[in-house]
Amino acid sequence: MTNVIVIEREYGCGAGAIARSLANRLGWSLWDRELCAEIAKDLNTDVDSVAEREERLDPAFYSLVKVFMRGSYEERYHGKGLETLDAESLSHHFERVINDVASRGNCVIVGRAAPWFLRDRPGTFSVFLYAPQEDKIRRVMGQGKSRREAEHLVEEIDKDRAAFVKKYYGKNWPTRELYHLMLNTKIGNDNVIKMILTEIDLLDQRNAATA
């Protein structure tokens, strides 16, 4: 039976709100920004502090940190202790934390390469959410960004995610075979949630019938 839902998404498609509503409807825990805090704890890092020597971090590596630490909208997480890690080590930290969260069950996990890390885990249902460009820009502008800033973020953040996945896993992003379902959020949050839950029910019924 499905006890973990993983949501990967295009930046600005509204996945954060959808994940929150889905978790609330199921009575499950949500791991979005909460995952950043868990990762920071694993790294002995304060996500709310500014690194004393942030400028000494390799810019390419630091951009990867931000790719993983971002929530549904633009957030900049800084922390001490990252200077000792390379991107590969950091990825191992993320994988360990995400697998630990998933092992607790009954949770909704947003992004941070969770579909890849949990690709072989039984009971995991993976969804990819996307949206038309203008819808994404409008949502990001709703968080106080100018149109120019929103256009830049919508373009660049997904480029960063794709570059990370290509470099460290040799896959294209999104890797379609990882997902049980890919949905356009233009149909509305409630309809997205209904379709996710319907597909999970059908999958669980099929798995039970073939067990």
HELIX and SHEET records of a PDB file:
HELIX    1   1 ALA A   15  LEU A   26  1                                  12    
HELIX    2   2 ARG A   33  ASP A   42  1                                  10    
HELIX    3   3 GLU A   54  ARG A   56  5                                   3    
HELIX    4   4 PRO A   59  MET A   69  1                                  11    
HELIX    5   5 LEU A   82  THR A   84  5                                   3    
HELIX    6   6 ALA A   87  ARG A  104  1                                  18    
HELIX    7   7 ALA A  114  PHE A  117  1                                   4    
HELIX    8   8 GLN A  133  MET A  141  1                                   9    
HELIX    9   9 ARG A  147  TYR A  169  1                                  23    
HELIX   10  10 ARG A  176  LEU A  178  5                                   3    
HELIX   11  11 THR A  185  ILE A  187  5                                   3    
HELIX   12  12 ASN A  189  THR A  210  1                                  22    
SHEET    1   A 5 SER A  29  TRP A  31  0                                        
SHEET    2   A 5 CYS A 107  VAL A 110  1                                        
SHEET    3   A 5 VAL A   4  ARG A   9  1                                        
SHEET    4   A 5 THR A 124  TYR A 130  1                                        
SHEET    5   A 5 LEU A 181  ASN A 184  1                                        
END                                                                             
